[in-house]
Amino acid sequence: PTTATPTLVPTSFLETVTRSLDATATALDASCGAAENALSCAASAAAAAVQVAEATAFGGATRTLGEEARTAALELTEAVLDATGDAGVLPANVSKALVLAVADCLRDARDGGDKAPGQMAGILDTIMKQVAAGLGEGQSEVTDASTIVVGVSVPGETGSVTDLGGATVDVPTSAFGGDGRRVVHSVLYCVEMHDDIELVGCELSVEVTDEDGTVVPVAGLSEPIQLTFDGTGLCITWNGTAWIQDQNVTTTYEEGVTICKTTHLSSFGVMDLPTAVPTAEPTTATPTETPTTATPTETLTTATPTETPTTATPTHTPTTET
């Protein structure tokens, strides 16, 4: 099956995809080049978003986008966001198409053994910032692209709860200190992002930003943030280089879910619970049995150093001398 796939077919196809994306980018640039073409620019941006989503959506076992097509798709995604940013509005159908495109590029990269595209985080941040601009207090919007689920929530009086499907993010009001509006950005990555540990479900990244999209540090909270994952396991945190068990994150359970309570924000996941074997080995080992079965005291008991003085007859010699 591997050798049956000719390289010329996917190469030709991908060249067509890349040329199509480049042409769409050129048309978008032309429509958005002049300020008086705002409506035309918005329409072109919407069309370009659909084009990039369609171009990246084919997938399959024998076809991959490859780095060149991924780069073209992500550059076009950035151009669409430039246009919608200038227009001051990101329609839901456009944001959906863009998240789908980014998700397909991520899946394609990871399936091919490559790292996540470098532009991806910046693109998702821009999408979430533009989505937040259209939300009022207590409102949220979730875009599910299967590989990636993006949630944007503007807290209300009781905090912020975002249901991403495979995970829920519950941020209390105490996490939104300071002046100005706060926004919760949540991204659920349902594709393996790191190669060291296989997670039970998806990886969840959570940030709090101000209205300009700048990340607001969240740490040392008196009331923890609650992250609920589908499945049962142990809560772990990504520290930038590896998954760790964080002392500031506690794990509790309800039926079918794992609840991670944390006083700071980062990327989180759930790993399989350790089996009982590692803890059972020290119990079944019998280092104490050896001293028990050994008989050092028996040797002393059977030894008869006192019998020698008893059987010796130094006192008989003086008796015979008289």
Secondary structure, 3 states (H helix, E strand, C coil): CCCCCCCHHHHHHHHHHHHHHHHHHHHHHHHCCCHHHHHHHHHHHHHHHHHHHHHHCCCCCCCCCHHHHHHHHHHHHHHHHHHHHHHCCCCHHHHHHHHHHHHHHHHHHHHCCCCCCCCHHHHHHHHHHHHHHCCCCCCEEEEECCCEEEEEECCECCEEEEECCCEEEEECHHHCCCCCCEEEEEEEECCCCCCCCCECCCEEEEEEEECCCCECCCCCCCCCEEEEEECCCEEEEECCCCEECCCCEEEEEECCEEEEEECCCCEEEEECCCCCHHHHHHHHCCCCHHHHHCCHHHHHHHCCCCHHHHHCCCCHHHHHHC
